[in-house]
Amino acid sequence: LVVCFTTSPSVECPAVRAPAGHSTEGLVVKHTTSRFTKVLALGAALTLGLTACGGESSSSTPSEPTGQDVRVWFMKDSVPDSAQQWLKTEFEEQNPGSTLTVEVQQWNGIVQKLQTSLASQDESPDIVEVGNTQVATFSSVGAFADISDLEDDLGGDDLIQSFLDAGSWEGELYAAPFYAGARVVYYRTDLFQQAGIAVPTTIEELGEAAKKLQAANPEGTPDFSGMYLAGADPHTNEGWLFTYGGQYAEQEGEEWVGRLSTPESIAALTEVQDLYGSATRYALDSNENAQVAYELFNEGKVGIYSSLNYAVGKIDKAMWDAGEVGVMPLPGLQPGTLGKTFSGGSSIGISANNHDQELSEAALKLIYSEDFQTKLAAESGWIPGNTTYASALTGPTAAISQDVVQNSELTPNSPQWGVVDGNNVPRDFWVRIARGEDVATVAEETDATLEEQLNG
């Protein structure tokens, strides 16, 4: 891989001359312009490690299996042990003489660890799981191999679309959807019945139900809230933003433009601020408390609670057994439609510094096989990247999870989004709305911050 850095599309890369004893056949010349240089600061060391200075990439030309050890990095709590063992056994049976090693990584500090490891031909893993909002940080600097040709083999149209978008860069696919969590709405069916509230069919009706439930407080519970909604929990709040057609920012040409001030976003923000004031007592709850809000639901202090589909197991089993809990997708603007929620999860790709392209591709195909994807769904509760196998999901959320994820939306697909998120820009934005600050002013000021950081 030979990378030519320029600041103008009109500047041509110089002719490539191979080092002594080598031909230019198989070398790839990448002409990169100003857009690429904007993200260079995020991965300077990474880029240097991926650029051959008079040499060749070990993965530039696929070869016959040669007894390599394929290293796979999965994140903690992502893949059940049975699926990991199946992958190792199946790979080694299909590729005699080669081995597969799974190494489980911690989420904390993973971006920094990947920036170091992916840049090293010796230390780089071959296959890497990464958070779906982190993909652009690496694909934009050439750290992942292009797997566009594998898309159909991995699932094609059955792959989660929003994750395909996140895993693509400049029209090519670098990381495929691995798994997702569906954000659903849990509600107390008994309290709804006591308060005479029908199951909401639109997002507006959901807000009205939360306000009515709080006012009714059917069981006279102290500090009762119709719903749990906190500024420190951006991903729940984003359900309103995305459903109303809003977004944090969108790309126009080479630049990112803030979109929180659009009419669609303002409508969503106004509705959420109204709910902060009349449907919940937890608008200013801490991020730490937001992570365990299911405890309030179990204690009867909250009537409506939004969380991921696998939160089923955190809700008191006695409540499920008594038929006191219902679950539904976030409803859309019109009856019978789905709202758009943020879907957390992971993508997976092949390192550009992999040690054997053909073996890495073989392992990736096994990860998208029916056996592996089914184990992932059945034993972890994740919606598999190939939604064909979502039928393996079980429990109260199984019937709706696939549709929720297929209708999901993600935050801006920019390598700088990690900087924005790390600076707590989304959280601070929602907290300001929760404090009752003027919606239009907060949106305008945050748009300016987003543009500065996304284009910085």
WOURHU-V608823 format. One record per pair of residues at least 24 apart in sequence whose C-alpha atoms are under 8 Angstrom apart, sorted by the first residue. I is the first residue (numbers start at 1). GAP is how many residues later the second one is. Records with the same first field share a line. If there is no record, write none. Layout:
I = GAP / GAP
This chain:
1 = 26 / 27 / 28 / 29 / 49 / 50 / 51 / 55 / 56 / 59
2 = 25 / 26 / 27 / 28 / 49 / 50 / 51
3 = 26 / 27 / 28 / 29 / 48
4 = 25 / 26 / 27 / 28
5 = 26 / 27 / 28 / 32
6 = 25 / 26 / 27 / 28
7 = 25 / 26 / 27 / 30
8 = 25 / 26
9 = 24
18 = 36
19 = 35 / 36
26 = 34 / 35
27 = 29 / 33
35 = 219
36 = 104 / 105
38 = 417 / 418
39 = 98 / 101 / 102 / 376 / 377
40 = 101
42 = 95 / 373
43 = 72 / 94 / 95 / 98
45 = 70 / 71 / 74
46 = 69 / 70 / 72 / 73 / 95 / 97
47 = 72 / 94 / 95 / 96
48 = 71
49 = 69 / 70 / 71 / 72
50 = 69 / 70 / 92 / 93 / 302 / 303
57 = 296
58 = 63 / 295 / 296 / 297 / 298
59 = 293 / 294 / 295 / 296 / 297 / 298
60 = 297
61 = 296
62 = 294 / 295 / 296
63 = 293 / 294 / 295
64 = 294
65 = 30 / 33 / 291 / 293 / 294
66 = 31 / 32
67 = 29 / 30 / 31 / 32
68 = 29 / 30 / 31 / 287 / 288 / 291
69 = 29 / 30 / 31 / 32
70 = 28 / 29 / 30 / 31 / 55 / 56 / 57 / 285 / 286 / 289 / 290
71 = 29 / 30 / 31 / 32 / 54 / 55 / 56
72 = 28 / 29 / 30 / 31 / 53 / 54 / 55 / 56
73 = 29 / 30 / 31 / 32 / 52 / 54 / 55 / 56
74 = 28 / 29 / 30 / 31 / 54 / 55
75 = 29 / 30 / 31 / 32 / 54 / 55
76 = 28 / 29 / 30 / 31
78 = 302
79 = 297 / 301
80 = 295 / 296 / 299 / 300
82 = 293
83 = 289 / 292 / 293
86 = 286
87 = 276 / 279 / 280 / 285
91 = 271 / 272 / 275
118 = 25 / 233 / 234 / 235
119 = 24 / 234
120 = 233
121 = 232 / 233 / 234
124 = 227 / 229 / 230
125 = 226 / 228 / 229
126 = 224 / 225 / 227 / 228 / 229 / 230 / 234
127 = 221 / 222 / 223 / 224 / 227 / 233 / 237
128 = 220 / 221 / 222 / 223
129 = 49 / 217 / 218 / 219 / 220
130 = 216 / 217 / 218
131 = 214 / 215 / 216
132 = 31 / 34 / 35 / 45 / 212 / 213 / 214 / 215
133 = 33 / 277 / 278 / 280 / 284 / 285
134 = 281 / 283 / 284
135 = 31 / 32 / 40 / 212 / 280
136 = 30 / 31 / 32 / 33 / 277 / 278 / 279
137 = 277 / 278 / 279 / 281
138 = 277
139 = 28 / 29 / 30 / 35
140 = 29 / 275
142 = 210
143 = 208 / 209 / 210
144 = 30 / 31 / 205 / 206 / 207 / 208 / 209
145 = 29 / 204 / 205 / 206 / 207
146 = 26 / 27 / 28
147 = 25 / 26 / 27 / 28 / 202 / 203
148 = 24 / 25 / 26
151 = 25
153 = 212
154 = 211 / 214 / 215 / 232
155 = 213 / 231
158 = 228 / 229 / 230
159 = 226 / 227 / 228
160 = 225 / 226 / 227 / 245 / 246
161 = 245
162 = 244 / 246 / 247 / 248
163 = 184 / 247
165 = 248
166 = 244 / 247
167 = 180
174 = 175 / 176
175 = 172 / 173 / 174 / 175
176 = 171 / 172 / 173 / 209
177 = 169 / 170 / 171 / 208 / 209
178 = 167 / 168 / 169 / 170 / 206 / 207 / 208
179 = 166 / 167 / 168 / 203 / 204 / 205 / 206
180 = 163 / 164 / 165 / 166 / 202 / 203 / 204 / 205 / 225
181 = 127 / 128 / 129 / 162 / 163 / 164 / 201 / 202 / 220 / 224
182 = 126 / 127 / 161 / 162 / 201 / 219 / 220 / 222 / 223
183 = 53 / 123 / 124 / 125 / 126 / 146 / 147 / 158 / 159 / 160 / 221 / 222
184 = 122 / 123 / 124 / 125 / 143 / 144 / 145 / 146 / 213 / 217 / 220
185 = 119 / 120 / 121 / 122 / 142 / 143 / 144 / 145
186 = 118 / 119 / 120 / 121 / 139 / 140 / 141 / 142
187 = 116 / 117 / 118 / 138 / 139 / 140
188 = 115 / 116 / 136 / 137 / 138
189 = 134 / 135 / 136 / 137
190 = 133 / 134 / 135
191 = 27 / 28 / 112
194 = 24
200 = 131
201 = 130 / 131 / 133 / 134 / 135
202 = 129 / 130 / 131 / 132 / 133 / 134 / 135
203 = 37 / 127 / 128 / 129 / 130 / 136
204 = 129
206 = 125
207 = 68 / 72
210 = 69 / 70 / 93 / 94
211 = 64 / 67 / 68
212 = 67
213 = 66 / 90
214 = 64 / 65 / 66
221 = 79 / 80
222 = 79
223 = 58 / 78
224 = 57 / 76 / 77 / 78
225 = 54 / 55 / 56 / 57 / 76 / 77 / 78
226 = 53 / 54 / 76 / 77 / 78
227 = 52 / 53 / 75 / 76 / 77 / 78
228 = 52 / 53 / 54 / 55 / 65 / 74 / 75 / 76 / 77 / 78
229 = 46 / 47 / 51 / 53 / 54 / 76
230 = 46 / 52 / 53 / 54 / 55 / 56 / 60 / 201 / 204
231 = 52 / 53 / 54 / 196 / 197 / 199 / 200 / 201 / 202 / 203
232 = 52 / 53 / 54 / 55 / 58 / 195 / 196 / 198 / 199
233 = 54 / 57 / 194
234 = 192 / 193 / 196
235 = 106 / 107
236 = 70 / 71 / 105 / 106
237 = 35 / 193
238 = 103 / 104
239 = 91 / 100 / 101 / 102 / 103
240 = 28 / 29 / 32 / 99 / 100 / 101
241 = 24 / 27 / 28
242 = 97 / 98 / 99 / 167
243 = 89 / 90 / 96 / 97 / 98
244 = 24 / 89
247 = 164
248 = 163 / 164 / 199 / 202
249 = 163 / 198 / 201 / 202
250 = 162
255 = 200
256 = 195 / 198 / 199
257 = 190 / 193 / 194
258 = 188 / 189 / 190 / 192 / 193
259 = 188
260 = 183 / 184 / 186 / 187
261 = 179 / 182 / 183 / 186
266 = 173 / 174 / 177
269 = 164 / 170
270 = 169
273 = 160 / 161 / 163
276 = 158
277 = 157
283 = 148 / 151 / 152
284 = 147 / 150 / 151
309 = 72 / 88 / 92
310 = 71 / 72
312 = 83 / 84 / 85
327 = 69 / 70
328 = 69 / 72
329 = 71 / 72 / 75
338 = 66 / 69
339 = 68
340 = 64 / 67 / 68 / 69
341 = 63 / 66 / 67 / 68
342 = 66 / 67 / 68 / 69
343 = 62 / 65 / 66 / 67
414 = 40
416 = 37 / 38 / 39
417 = 37
419 = 34
420 = 30 / 33 / 34
425 = 25
